Amino acid sequence: MASHQLSGNSMTTLYWLTSFVCLVWLVQSAYDAYQRHQLLYWPNVIFFACMIGVIAGAAYQAMQVRHDTTSDTQDHHS
């Protein structure tokens, strides 16, 4: 069975898309919790903290992959 790998640009796009979708989910969930007056309930706080971690992690990975891809491209052109 063949192993397929995504290109650096594809990985960067997927990480940014993941980060963006999670941000939208976080905003929607926070707004919903605010409307129900449950913004600071501990399950919501834990969920929000986890989502912030996922958003930050995906954005960081996107920047790392982009940096690595850019570095590799510049190395090949030198």
LUMZASE-836421 format. One record per residue: residue in three letters; x, y, z of N, C-alpha, C, O, CB in turn. Coordinates in Angstrom, 3 decimals, decimal comma, padded with zeros to 6 digits, m for minus. Each point is the difference from the previous one (the first is absolute). Glycine has a CB too. Example, Ala and Ser with C-alpha at 12.3 -4.5 7.8 and 13.67 -1.06 7.14 Angstrom:
residues 2
{"ALA" {013,190 m005,690 007,800} {m000,890 001,190 000,000} {000,900 001,200 000,000} {001,036 m000,019 000,665} {m002,928 m001,154 000,581}}
{"SER" {001,542 002,223 m001,966} {000,820 001,190 000,060} {m000,770 001,090 000,730} {000,509 001,108 000,169} {000,675 m001,736 m002,314}}
***
This chain:
residues 78
{"MET" {000,846 m001,183 000,000} {m000,846 001,183 000,000} {000,887 001,241 000,000} {000,932 000,107 000,798} {m002,779 m001,347 000,426}}
{"ALA" {001,560 002,150 m002,099} {000,812 001,214 m000,154} {m000,270 000,982 001,131} {m001,129 000,152 000,467} {001,118 m000,464 m002,952}}
{"SER" {001,069 000,963 002,904} {m000,114 001,027 001,030} {m000,040 001,365 m000,683} {000,863 000,322 m000,816} {000,361 m001,772 002,519}}
{"HIS" {m002,216 002,232 m001,367} {m000,147 001,325 m000,595} {000,299 001,054 001,053} {m000,478 m000,076 001,131} {m001,245 m000,782 m002,770}}
{"GLN" {002,517 001,836 001,248} {000,291 001,112 000,895} {m000,471 001,289 m000,646} {000,079 000,182 m001,215} {001,904 m001,401 002,193}}
{"LEU" {m002,472 002,104 m000,131} {m000,433 001,305 m000,481} {001,209 000,909 m000,188} {001,008 m000,141 000,693} {m003,229 m000,133 000,473}}
{"SER" {002,113 001,196 m002,096} {001,054 000,984 m000,173} {m000,035 000,980 001,172} {m000,971 000,056 000,754} {000,852 m000,290 m003,280}}
{"GLY" {001,185 000,994 002,659} {000,065 000,987 001,076} {m001,118 001,020 m000,082} {m000,565 000,385 001,024} {003,009 m000,698 m000,968}}
{"ASN" {m002,770 000,758 m001,268} {m001,077 000,978 m000,157} {m001,349 m000,593 000,381} {m000,836 000,682 000,594} {002,140 000,426 m002,411}}
{"SER" {m001,519 m002,372 001,477} {m001,261 m000,657 000,361} {m000,114 m000,164 001,512} {m001,065 000,218 000,577} {001,068 m001,426 m002,777}}
{"MET" {001,102 000,823 002,835} {m000,013 m000,146 001,457} {m000,257 001,344 000,671} {m000,777 000,088 000,951} {002,364 m002,029 m001,125}}
{"THR" {m000,928 002,991 m000,327} {m000,214 001,335 000,559} {m001,465 000,404 m000,117} {m000,587 000,520 000,950} {002,945 000,108 m001,542}}
{"THR" {m002,940 m000,869 m000,574} {m001,410 000,342 m000,214} {m000,898 m000,763 000,951} {m000,923 000,579 000,573} {001,412 m000,102 m002,964}}
{"LEU" {m000,237 m001,772 002,571} {m000,828 m000,793 000,911} {000,138 000,461 001,444} {m000,990 000,049 000,730} {001,220 m001,981 m002,277}}
{"TYR" {000,983 002,270 001,966} {000,176 000,506 001,368} {m000,720 001,331 000,196} {m000,666 000,199 001,017} {002,880 m001,369 m000,893}}
{"TRP" {m002,086 002,094 m001,098} {m000,703 001,281 000,123} {m001,512 m000,207 m000,024} {m000,725 000,659 000,746} {002,659 000,507 m001,853}}
{"LEU" {m002,413 m002,065 000,269} {m001,433 m000,285 m000,071} {m000,495 m000,583 001,320} {m001,066 000,376 000,488} {001,259 m000,761 m002,967}}
{"THR" {000,573 m000,526 003,051} {m000,350 m000,570 001,301} {m000,062 001,088 001,061} {m000,937 000,043 000,797} {002,011 m002,211 m001,450}}
{"SER" {m000,084 003,039 000,663} {000,029 001,085 000,966} {m001,209 000,918 m000,162} {m000,634 000,383 000,982} {003,133 m000,503 m000,964}}
{"PHE" {m002,811 000,466 m001,260} {m001,128 000,897 m000,262} {m001,333 m000,636 000,391} {m000,832 000,647 000,637} {002,138 000,381 m002,502}}
{"VAL" {m001,511 m002,280 001,490} {m001,264 m000,679 000,317} {m000,168 m000,136 001,508} {m001,100 000,182 000,523} {001,211 m001,438 m002,701}}
{"CYS" {000,977 000,936 002,882} {m000,074 m000,089 001,461} {m000,280 001,355 000,628} {m000,712 000,083 001,001} {002,288 m002,009 m001,066}}
{"LEU" {m001,023 002,990 m000,513} {m000,285 001,347 000,501} {m001,473 000,342 m000,171} {m000,622 000,559 000,904} {002,964 000,138 m001,455}}
{"VAL" {m002,896 m001,031 m000,600} {m001,433 000,235 m000,229} {m000,821 m000,803 000,997} {m000,964 000,515 000,567} {001,385 m000,085 m003,017}}
{"TRP" {m000,050 m001,687 002,669} {m000,700 m000,856 000,959} {000,093 000,587 001,406} {m000,989 000,008 000,733} {001,478 m002,024 m002,161}}
{"LEU" {000,688 002,506 001,808} {000,185 000,604 001,315} {m000,882 001,237 000,167} {m000,670 000,152 001,022} {003,024 m001,022 m000,977}}
{"VAL" {m002,356 001,741 m001,031} {m000,813 001,220 000,074} {m001,484 m000,350 000,094} {m000,728 000,571 000,812} {002,471 000,680 m002,136}}
{"GLN" {m002,184 m002,187 000,494} {m001,410 m000,413 000,014} {m000,360 m000,615 001,347} {m001,067 000,285 000,545} {001,140 m000,677 m003,031}}
{"SER" {000,801 m000,443 003,026} {m000,265 m000,643 001,289} {m000,005 001,011 001,142} {m000,833 m000,078 000,903} {001,877 m002,018 m001,773}}
{"ALA" {m000,113 003,042 000,827} {000,051 001,030 001,039} {m001,236 000,887 m000,065} {m000,558 000,369 001,034} {003,068 m000,404 m001,112}}
{"TYR" {m002,935 000,375 m001,123} {m001,205 000,811 m000,151} {m001,228 m000,746 000,510} {m000,844 000,578 000,684} {001,876 000,567 m002,661}}
{"ASP" {m001,129 m002,421 001,646} {m001,122 m000,823 000,465} {000,000 m000,097 001,525} {m001,049 000,125 000,631} {001,116 m001,440 m002,779}}
{"ALA" {001,111 001,092 002,742} {000,107 m000,079 001,457} {m000,345 001,342 000,641} {m000,630 000,044 001,057} {002,391 m001,822 m001,285}}
{"TYR" {m001,353 002,857 m000,405} {m000,327 001,342 000,501} {m001,514 000,224 m000,011} {m000,565 000,538 000,952} {002,785 000,324 m001,791}}
{"GLN" {m002,862 m001,281 m000,244} {m001,445 000,156 m000,103} {m000,734 m000,804 001,080} {m001,058 000,418 000,471} {001,318 m000,045 m002,937}}
{"ARG" {000,293 m001,511 002,854} {m000,606 m000,849 001,035} {000,494 000,364 001,404} {m000,361 m000,664 000,971} {000,171 m001,173 m002,662}}
{"HIS" {001,004 002,875 001,806} {000,587 000,436 001,274} {000,817 m001,122 000,633} {m000,034 m000,196 001,215} {m001,885 001,781 m000,876}}
{"GLN" {002,657 m002,320 m001,176} {000,834 m001,106 000,476} {001,441 000,149 m000,471} {000,716 m000,990 m000,147} {m002,724 m000,497 000,143}}
{"LEU" {002,421 002,695 m000,227} {001,329 000,250 m000,557} {001,106 m000,511 000,910} {001,001 m000,527 m000,487} {m001,918 002,521 m000,674}}
{"LEU" {000,760 m001,850 002,470} {001,063 m000,377 000,931} {m000,250 m001,323 000,714} {000,634 m000,271 001,020} {m000,205 002,674 m000,715}}
{"TYR" {m001,333 m003,230 m000,810} {m000,173 m001,338 000,557} {001,251 m000,804 m000,316} {000,565 000,117 m001,087} {m003,098 m000,013 000,835}}
{"TRP" {002,966 m000,929 001,216} {001,297 m000,664 m000,167} {000,098 m000,871 m001,249} {001,071 m000,022 m000,606} {m000,883 000,054 003,055}}
{"PRO" {m001,235 m000,758 m002,880} {000,169 m000,771 m001,246} {000,267 000,913 m001,200} {000,781 m000,344 m000,887} {m002,299 m001,424 001,818}}
{"ASN" {000,863 002,934 m000,952} {000,223 000,946 m001,088} {001,405 000,580 000,059} {000,650 000,159 m001,033} {m003,088 000,382 001,024}}
{"VAL" {002,902 m000,230 001,187} {001,344 000,565 000,150} {001,045 m001,013 m000,472} {000,955 000,365 m000,686} {m001,734 001,055 002,636}}
{"ILE" {000,601 m002,682 m001,588} {000,934 m001,045 m000,440} {m000,057 m000,140 m001,519} {001,039 m000,094 m000,654} {m001,308 m001,126 002,855}}
{"PHE" {m000,931 001,205 m002,759} {m000,150 m000,096 m001,452} {000,661 001,183 m000,692} {000,714 m000,178 m000,988} {m002,856 m001,079 001,295}}
{"PHE" {001,909 002,466 000,204} {000,594 001,195 m000,599} {001,526 m000,066 000,063} {000,676 000,344 m000,970} {m002,711 000,990 001,619}}
{"ALA" {002,573 m001,769 000,476} {001,452 m000,107 000,144} {000,566 m001,019 m000,991} {001,040 000,235 m000,615} {m001,234 000,389 003,052}}
{"CYS" {m000,489 m001,743 m002,584} {000,455 m001,019 m000,959} {m000,053 000,533 m001,429} {000,916 m000,232 m000,789} {m001,720 m001,576 002,337}}
{"MET" {m000,254 002,508 m001,872} {m000,131 000,546 m001,347} {001,085 001,040 m000,272} {000,550 000,048 m001,100} {m003,025 m000,469 001,178}}
{"ILE" {002,782 001,243 000,906} {001,071 000,986 m000,161} {001,323 m000,725 m000,234} {000,809 000,432 m000,821} {m002,035 001,224 002,304}}
{"GLY" {001,446 m002,751 m000,769} {001,206 m000,792 m000,210} {000,067 m000,585 m001,401} {001,056 000,023 m000,631} {m001,048 m000,549 003,049}}
{"VAL" {m001,118 000,006 m002,906} {m000,038 m000,565 m001,358} {000,237 001,092 m001,039} {000,759 m000,194 m000,949} {m002,351 m001,598 001,725}}
{"ILE" {000,942 002,936 m000,594} {000,163 001,117 m000,940} {001,460 000,457 m000,028} {000,583 000,177 m001,069} {m002,971 000,552 001,485}}
{"ALA" {002,963 m000,543 000,758} {001,399 000,448 000,077} {000,940 m001,054 m000,577} {000,935 000,334 m000,727} {m001,485 001,033 002,764}}
{"GLY" {000,308 m002,624 m001,719} {000,857 m001,070 m000,502} {m000,058 m000,129 m001,510} {001,033 m000,155 m000,651} {m001,361 m001,026 002,793}}
{"ALA" {m000,877 001,245 m002,707} {m000,149 m000,105 m001,456} {000,630 001,205 m000,695} {000,652 m000,150 m001,033} {m002,772 m001,171 001,343}}
{"ALA" {001,930 002,503 000,248} {000,607 001,198 m000,601} {001,529 m000,075 000,077} {000,692 000,361 m000,953} {m002,729 000,998 001,588}}
{"TYR" {002,551 m001,823 000,487} {001,453 m000,145 000,154} {000,549 m001,001 m001,008} {001,020 000,255 m000,640} {m001,215 000,303 003,082}}
{"GLN" {m000,478 m001,695 m002,585} {000,439 m001,009 m000,959} {m000,044 000,548 m001,428} {000,891 m000,275 m000,804} {m001,719 m001,533 002,345}}
{"ALA" {m000,207 002,579 m001,849} {m000,097 000,598 m001,338} {001,196 000,908 m000,263} {000,581 m000,025 m001,085} {m003,096 m000,087 001,199}}
{"MET" {002,873 000,905 000,876} {001,142 000,903 m000,174} {001,305 m000,785 m000,111} {000,875 000,359 m000,788} {m002,099 001,421 002,070}}
{"GLN" {001,358 m002,852 m000,494} {001,209 m000,824 m000,064} {000,140 m000,680 m001,360} {001,074 000,013 m000,601} {m001,230 m000,386 003,073}}
{"VAL" {m000,925 m000,215 m002,944} {000,042 m000,677 m001,297} {000,291 001,010 m001,097} {000,784 m000,276 m000,909} {m002,405 m001,471 001,723}}
{"ARG" {001,001 002,906 m000,736} {000,230 001,044 m000,998} {001,461 000,448 000,024} {000,621 000,170 m001,049} {m003,015 000,586 001,276}}
{"HIS" {002,932 m000,569 000,970} {001,398 000,403 000,139} {000,917 m001,080 m000,557} {000,947 000,306 m000,723} {m001,521 001,060 002,755}}
{"ASP" {000,302 m002,626 m001,703} {000,829 m001,105 m000,499} {m000,092 m000,101 m001,516} {001,005 m000,239 m000,670} {m001,340 m000,993 002,830}}
{"THR" {m000,868 001,414 m002,705} {m000,192 m000,071 m001,445} {000,735 001,145 m000,684} {000,635 m000,197 m001,036} {m002,868 m000,912 001,367}}
{"THR" {002,148 002,292 000,241} {000,688 001,163 m000,558} {001,512 m000,188 000,075} {000,712 000,333 m000,948} {m002,641 001,139 001,617}}
{"SER" {002,421 m001,997 000,439} {001,433 m000,240 000,160} {000,496 m001,015 m001,021} {001,054 000,190 m000,607} {m001,241 000,338 003,048}}
{"ASP" {m000,578 m001,613 m002,633} {000,390 m001,023 m000,970} {000,021 000,566 m001,411} {000,900 m000,312 m000,779} {m001,872 m001,451 002,262}}
{"THR" {m000,005 002,588 m001,818} {m000,065 000,596 m001,332} {001,184 000,914 m000,235} {000,607 m000,029 m001,070} {m003,096 m000,113 001,120}}
{"GLN" {002,823 000,959 000,948} {001,130 000,911 m000,137} {001,314 m000,758 m000,078} {000,912 000,422 m000,711} {m002,192 001,315 001,950}}
{"ASP" {001,394 m002,858 m000,516} {001,211 m000,805 m000,043} {000,203 m000,604 m001,380} {001,134 m000,105 m000,467} {m001,390 m000,391 002,899}}
{"HIS" {m000,833 000,094 m003,094} {000,100 m000,605 m001,316} {000,352 001,020 m001,071} {000,581 m000,357 m001,025} {m002,226 m001,350 001,743}}
{"HIS" {001,303 002,969 m000,495} {000,279 001,058 m000,980} {001,392 000,587 000,165} {000,457 000,746 m000,867} {m002,881 m000,228 000,819}}
{"SER" {003,102 m000,833 001,133} {001,333 000,560 000,254} {001,067 m000,712 m000,795} {001,177 000,346 000,098} {m001,910 000,293 002,173}}
***
